[in-house]
Structures are given as structure tokens and as C-alpha cells.
Amino acid sequence: MIKIEGNNPATEKEIELFLKNVNFKLPEGFIDFFKKQNGASIWINDSYVDIWAIDKMFILNEEYKVNEYAPNFFLFGSNGAGEAYAVEKKTGHIFEIPFVGMSKEEALRSSSINNFNDFLV
């Protein structure tokens, strides 16, 4: 069972500004999600996914020092606990990565997921 509590859609200006700053591959369907809701709390069976608002992602990546600890990744959300969800910049694949000990070696690929909609189910 999936339950989604989404925010209002991202504005065209927010999406445009985000894409202007993206210099890496995004998963298929990523931007489409934000056209429908600008971040969301999602419960998938017993799992929780917090997708950050598009206008907060670069700020949060900077605060978590992602470029220092895991420069091959871009965080877009978390499980509400100690794990973040990230896009591998080179491939657009989705990974789960710990906030503490953040590194390529600790990242776990979410099977062969490189489609954002597949990640959400």
C-alpha cells in the first residue's frame, strides 16, 4: 500500500532554476514528479520516504557536505532516519547512502532503478 502526502507542485520558475544548476544525469521521471508535487512524505508498506522540495535540495546537499564526502552523488531525500536517497551523477541511478559515513563505498544501489517512478513503488 502506498500513501503519499505531497506538497503543492513546484512552480515553473523553481523547476527552471533547479535545472539550470543541474550538471548531471537525473533519473527518468524525476522532474515530472515535481511538476505534480514539490516534495512529499511517502509510506510504501512499512517503509518511509521523505522527498525534499526541489528548491531545498541544493541547500541541503551543501549543508550535508555531499560534495566533500560523496561528490559522485546528489541527495534528494531520506528515510527519515539515518539514510539518504541519492542520484549517482554519472548514471542517474538511485542509491541509498548513510548520512554518517557518506561515501561511494557505503552507497547501496536500489537494484537497477534509474526511473524515479520505479523508485517510488
N, C-alpha and C positions, 0 to 999 in steps of 0.2 A: 504494500500500500504506500502511495506517495501523497504527502501533504505539503503544499507549497504556500508560504506566506510571503508574497512578493511585494516589493515597493512599486511605486508608480514607475512607468517606463522612463528610461534615460531620454534626455532631450537630444535633438539632432546636434546641437552645439556641444553637449557633453561627449557624444559619440565621436564627433569630428575632432575635438581636442584630444581625446584618447588615441584615436587612430593616427593623429599627427605625431604623437610621441612613441608609437609602437614601431620598433625597428627589428621585429622578429615575427616568426610564424605563429598565428593564432589557430586554435582548433576550429574546424568547420562548425558553424552554428553558434560560435561564441558571441558575435555581435548581435545576431538575431535574438538571442536570449535577452540582451539588454534593451532591445527595442520593445520588448514585452514587459520587462521589469528590471529596474535598476538595483539589482541585488535581491537576495531572498534568503529566508530561512526555510530549509527543506528537510523533511523527515522521510527517509526511504527505509521502510520496515523498521529496524532497530538502529539505523544509522542517522546521523545528523550532518547536514552540510550547510555552512554559512557562506553564501556567495556575497562578496563585498560589492558595494556600489562602484560603478565604473569611475566615478570622479574621485574615489578614495584610494584606488589601487596603487597608483604610483607613490602616493604619500605613505601608505602602509609598507610598500616594498622598501622605501627609503628608511622608515623607522625600524624595520626588522633587519636592515643592513644586508639585504639579499645580494646586492652587487659585490659585497665583500665576502660573504660566506658561501653563496651558491650562485655565482654570476651567470650560469647557464640556464637559470630558471627565473620565472616571473610568477609571484604568488597572486592568486585571485580569490582565495577564501580559506576556510578552515573547517575542522570537525568540531569546533567549539571547545577543544581541549588542547592537546599538545602537537597536533599535526596540522600542517597547511596543505592546501591543494595548489599545485603549480603547473604552469605550462613550461615544457622544455623549449627554450627559444629556437633552437635549431630545427626541431622536428614538428613542434606543435602538439606533441604527445602530452597527456596529462599524467602527473605524478602526485604521490603523497609524500610529503617531506617533513621531518620533525622541525619544530621551531628551535629546539635546543639540539645542537649537533647538526645544524643545517649544512648539508654538503651533497655533492653528486653521489658520493658513496652511500649515503643514507637514504637517498630517494628511492621510492618504490613505484615502479610504473604501474598504472592502473590498467593491467593487461595490455591490449593493443589499442587502447582508446585514444583516438585523435579527433573524435567528434564530440562536441560539448553535450549534445542531447543524449548520446550514449552514456556519458559520464553520469548524467542525472537520473538514470534508471537502473 
